[in-house]
Amino acid sequence: MDREDKDIKFLEREIEKKIDVLKRKTKAQKNRATIFKGLSVFLGALVTLTLGFDVYTEYQSYQKNTALFFGFLLTVVSGLDSAFNYKSLWIRQKTTLLSLYQLQNELSYLTSKSASFNLDELFEKYQKIWELDSSDWLKIVREKVKNNTK
């Protein structure tokens, strides 16, 4: 195996490793985003329903306290969702994952043609994907910090 084949294999392995990691992370972030959004909607509806029913007057204090508890849970869930911004993280990771898939496809295509190509250009694309990912992550963090200092 010559040097160029080793370099190609190295890049293929690196892309594959990063894809595997990002697939797991993306799925976890999507699940978290969905759970937190669903919990927010569900708890908001529970507060509304609990306060909206006029059942028996002797149970009004229980009703009020139950609504207060659901409101507390809604605040905690919404605060955690806002603090960790799972949806933005999921979108960022998904974008990076799709870019890695594109690079993987390009590398596979070029190697299957058995034509010469510039491996350094592909590696630069690989690095640019991670630079963009880091840049997007910094934007999310800065936006979070900016919103928390208002």
C-alpha positions as CSV (number, residue, x, y, z in Angstrom):
1,M,0.0,0.0,0.0
2,D,1.5,3.3,-1.1
3,R,1.5,6.6,0.8
4,E,-1.5,8.0,-1.1
5,D,-3.6,4.9,-0.3
6,K,-2.7,5.2,3.4
7,D,-3.7,8.9,3.3
8,I,-7.1,8.0,1.7
9,K,-7.7,5.3,4.2
10,F,-6.9,7.7,7.0
11,L,-9.4,10.3,5.8
12,E,-12.0,7.6,5.2
13,R,-11.6,6.3,8.8
14,E,-11.7,9.8,10.3
15,I,-14.8,10.7,8.4
16,E,-16.5,7.5,9.4
17,K,-15.5,7.9,13.1
18,K,-16.9,11.4,13.2
19,I,-20.1,10.3,11.4
20,D,-20.7,7.6,14.0
21,V,-20.2,9.9,16.9
22,L,-22.4,12.7,15.4
23,K,-25.2,10.2,14.6
24,R,-25.4,9.3,18.2
25,K,-25.2,12.9,19.4
26,T,-27.7,14.1,16.9
27,K,-30.2,11.5,17.8
28,A,-29.8,12.3,21.6
29,Q,-30.1,16.1,21.0
30,K,-33.2,15.5,18.8
31,N,-34.8,13.3,21.5
32,R,-34.0,15.9,24.2
33,A,-35.4,18.8,22.1
34,T,-38.6,16.8,21.4
35,I,-39.0,15.7,25.1
36,F,-38.5,19.2,26.4
37,K,-40.8,20.8,23.9
38,G,-43.5,18.1,24.5
39,L,-43.2,18.5,28.3
40,S,-43.6,22.3,28.0
41,V,-46.8,21.9,25.9
42,F,-48.2,19.2,28.1
43,L,-47.5,21.0,31.4
44,G,-48.9,24.2,30.0
45,A,-52.1,22.4,29.1
46,L,-52.3,20.8,32.5
47,V,-52.0,24.1,34.2
48,T,-54.8,25.5,32.0
49,L,-57.0,22.5,32.6
50,T,-56.4,22.4,36.3
51,L,-57.4,26.1,36.7
52,G,-60.2,25.9,34.2
53,F,-62.3,23.2,35.9
54,D,-64.8,24.3,38.5
55,V,-65.3,21.0,40.4
56,Y,-66.2,21.1,44.0
57,T,-65.6,24.2,46.1
58,E,-64.0,22.1,48.9
59,Y,-61.3,21.0,46.5
60,Q,-60.4,24.5,45.2
61,S,-57.3,24.7,47.4
62,Y,-56.1,21.4,46.0
63,Q,-56.8,22.5,42.5
64,K,-54.9,25.8,43.0
65,N,-51.9,24.0,44.6
66,T,-51.9,21.4,41.8
67,A,-51.9,24.1,39.2
68,L,-49.1,25.9,41.1
69,F,-47.1,22.6,41.1
70,F,-47.6,22.1,37.3
71,G,-46.7,25.7,36.7
72,F,-43.5,25.2,38.7
73,L,-42.6,22.1,36.6
74,L,-43.4,24.1,33.4
75,T,-41.0,26.8,34.5
76,V,-38.2,24.3,35.3
77,V,-38.6,22.4,32.0
78,S,-38.8,25.6,30.0
79,G,-35.7,27.0,31.8
80,L,-33.7,23.9,31.2
81,D,-34.7,23.9,27.5
82,S,-33.7,27.5,27.2
83,A,-30.5,27.0,29.1
84,F,-29.3,24.1,27.0
85,N,-31.0,25.0,23.7
86,Y,-31.2,21.4,22.6
87,K,-33.0,22.3,19.3
88,S,-30.1,24.6,18.2
89,L,-27.5,22.1,19.2
90,W,-29.4,19.4,17.3
91,I,-29.7,21.5,14.1
92,R,-25.9,22.4,14.3
93,Q,-24.9,18.7,14.7
94,K,-27.3,17.6,12.0
95,T,-25.8,20.2,9.6
96,T,-22.3,19.0,10.4
97,L,-23.4,15.4,9.9
98,L,-24.9,16.1,6.5
99,S,-21.7,17.9,5.5
100,L,-19.6,14.8,6.5
101,Y,-21.9,12.6,4.5
102,Q,-21.4,14.8,1.5
103,L,-17.6,14.6,2.0
104,Q,-17.7,10.9,2.4
105,N,-19.7,10.5,-0.8
106,E,-17.3,12.7,-2.7
107,L,-14.3,10.7,-1.4
108,S,-15.9,7.4,-2.3
109,Y,-16.8,8.6,-5.7
110,L,-13.3,9.9,-6.4
111,T,-11.6,6.8,-5.2
112,S,-14.0,4.6,-7.2
113,K,-13.1,6.4,-10.4
114,S,-9.4,5.5,-9.8
115,A,-8.5,8.9,-11.2
116,S,-6.0,11.2,-9.5
117,F,-7.4,13.8,-7.3
118,N,-6.1,16.3,-4.7
119,L,-6.5,14.6,-1.3
120,D,-5.3,17.8,0.4
121,E,-8.4,19.6,-1.0
122,L,-10.7,17.0,0.5
123,F,-8.9,17.3,3.9
124,E,-9.3,21.0,3.7
125,K,-13.0,20.5,3.2
126,Y,-13.0,18.2,6.2
127,Q,-11.3,20.8,8.3
128,K,-13.7,23.5,7.1
129,I,-16.7,21.4,8.2
130,W,-15.3,21.4,11.7
131,E,-14.4,25.1,11.6
132,L,-18.0,25.9,10.6
133,D,-19.3,23.5,13.3
134,S,-17.1,25.3,15.9
135,S,-18.2,28.7,14.7
136,D,-21.9,27.7,14.9
137,W,-21.4,26.4,18.4
138,L,-19.8,29.7,19.4
139,K,-22.7,31.6,18.0
140,I,-25.1,29.5,20.0
141,V,-23.1,30.0,23.2
142,R,-22.7,33.7,22.6
143,E,-26.4,34.2,22.0
144,K,-27.2,32.3,25.2
145,V,-24.8,34.5,27.2
146,K,-26.1,37.6,25.5
147,N,-29.7,36.6,26.4
148,N,-28.8,35.7,30.0
149,T,-27.1,39.1,30.6
150,K,-30.2,41.2,29.5
